Amino acid sequence: MNNLLVRDIKYLDEQYRLGEGIISDDAFKQLQKLFIPVNPKSDYFNPKNKYILLPKLAKGNYREFLGSLLPKTRLSIQPKIDGCAIAIRYTNGNFKKAITKKGFDVSSKIKQIKNVPDCIPIKRDFQIRGELYATNQFARISQRITREYLNDKKGIGESLSFCCFQILNGRINQYETLNYLKKCGFSTPESYFTNHTSEIQIYKKNWLERKIFAKYPTNGIVIKINSRKLRLLRETSLSQNNEWQYAIEK
């Protein structure tokens, strides 16, 4: 059954790229329900998955990434904050556990960060991802400070902040994700949206000139496909162009 579902996803992906979608949103949701149980997303908080790491951002030739997109694909532009990647799990609305990108438990340290909620209005398993960073610092210094804090058992994170930008087990698009996270009490990144890939160069220039994202310690910007459906299609594609988010650095 796995091979058949992968084949179907690949075929739908190809048709979608050609602008000849042959599946409705409702039908896609049904296929999604079938696909997820046989090809589940990694549970980053499962102690049995000791070697599961949080996904890395693709970087390099971002123009090739942009060229692989359909015309007028809606993109979000966010800061690439330099600190430490953190994932947090909430159960029945309560803070349960926090881990680093390598899976190390840093719950006691993250609970001290002022803008990380102890409770959220979500009564189910809720897994989010973001970046812990030092405020009012340059990128490399921010990364050093956050690492030292996480490694120091007695450290206090008064000068640290958490920026949340992803629901790991969510099924909504980027725009809805950011709004949903805000309603849950999380700080989210300054974000822009565009349907024109030609504007990405303008956003990069504005970032380099500190016209945008200046309040964060950044080492780049991140462009993300807004559509949840297109993201899933790319993630499961067997083709070379299967990235849905890309980092642009200097």
Secondary structure as the mmCIF struct_conf table of DSSP 4:
data_model
#
loop_
_struct_conf.conf_type_id
_struct_conf.id
_struct_conf.beg_label_comp_id
_struct_conf.beg_label_asym_id
_struct_conf.beg_label_seq_id
_struct_conf.end_label_comp_id
_struct_conf.end_label_asym_id
_struct_conf.end_label_seq_id
HELX_RH_AL_P HELX_RH_AL_P1 ASN A 2 ARG A 17
TURN_TY1_P TURN_TY1_P1 LEU A 18 GLY A 19
BEND BEND1 ILE A 23 ILE A 23
HELX_RH_AL_P HELX_RH_AL_P2 ASP A 25 VAL A 38
BEND BEND2 ASN A 39 ASN A 39
HELX_LH_PP_P HELX_LH_PP_P1 PRO A 40 SER A 42
TURN_TY1_P TURN_TY1_P2 TYR A 44 PHE A 45
TURN_TY1_P TURN_TY1_P3 PRO A 47 LYS A 48
TURN_TY1_P TURN_TY1_P4 LYS A 50 TYR A 51
HELX_LH_PP_P HELX_LH_PP_P2 LEU A 54 LEU A 57
STRN STRN1 ALA A 58 LYS A 59
BEND BEND3 GLY A 60 GLY A 60
HELX_RH_AL_P HELX_RH_AL_P3 TYR A 62 GLY A 67
TURN_TY1_P TURN_TY1_P5 SER A 68 SER A 68
BEND BEND4 LEU A 69 LEU A 69
HELX_LH_PP_P HELX_LH_PP_P3 LEU A 70 LEU A 70
TURN_TY1_P TURN_TY1_P6 PRO A 71 LYS A 72
STRN STRN2 LEU A 75 ILE A 81
BEND BEND5 GLY A 83 GLY A 83
STRN STRN3 CYS A 84 THR A 91
TURN_TY1_P TURN_TY1_P7 ASN A 92 GLY A 93
STRN STRN4 ASN A 94 THR A 100
TURN_TY1_P TURN_TY1_P8 LYS A 101 LYS A 102
STRN STRN5 ASP A 105 ASP A 105
HELX_RH_AL_P HELX_RH_AL_P4 SER A 107 ILE A 110
TURN_TY1_P TURN_TY1_P9 LYS A 111 GLN A 112
BEND BEND6 ILE A 113 ILE A 113
TURN_TY1_P TURN_TY1_P10 LYS A 114 ASN A 115
BEND BEND7 VAL A 116 VAL A 116
BEND BEND8 ASP A 118 ASP A 118
STRN STRN6 CYS A 119 CYS A 119
BEND BEND9 PRO A 121 PRO A 121
BEND BEND10 ARG A 124 ARG A 124
STRN STRN7 PHE A 126 ALA A 134
TURN_TY1_P TURN_TY1_P11 THR A 135 ASN A 136
BEND BEND11 GLN A 137 GLN A 137
HELX_RH_AL_P HELX_RH_AL_P5 ALA A 139 ASN A 151
TURN_TY1_P TURN_TY1_P12 LYS A 153 LYS A 154
TURN_TY1_P TURN_TY1_P13 GLU A 158 SER A 159
STRN STRN8 LEU A 160 ILE A 167
TURN_TY1_P TURN_TY1_P14 LEU A 168 ASN A 169
BEND BEND12 ILE A 172 ILE A 172
HELX_RH_AL_P HELX_RH_AL_P6 GLN A 174 LYS A 183
TURN_TY1_P TURN_TY1_P15 CYS A 184 GLY A 185
STRN STRN9 TYR A 192 THR A 194
BEND BEND13 ASN A 195 ASN A 195
HELX_RH_3T_P HELX_RH_3T_P1 THR A 197 GLU A 199
HELX_RH_AL_P HELX_RH_AL_P7 ILE A 200 LEU A 208
TURN_TY1_P TURN_TY1_P16 GLU A 209 ARG A 210
BEND BEND14 LYS A 211 PHE A 213
TURN_TY1_P TURN_TY1_P17 ALA A 214 LYS A 215
BEND BEND15 TYR A 216 TYR A 216
STRN STRN10 THR A 218 ILE A 225
HELX_RH_AL_P HELX_RH_AL_P8 ARG A 228 GLU A 235
TURN_TY1_P TURN_TY1_P18 THR A 236 THR A 236
BEND BEND16 SER A 239 GLN A 240
BEND BEND17 TRP A 244 TRP A 244
STRN STRN11 GLN A 245 ILE A 248
#
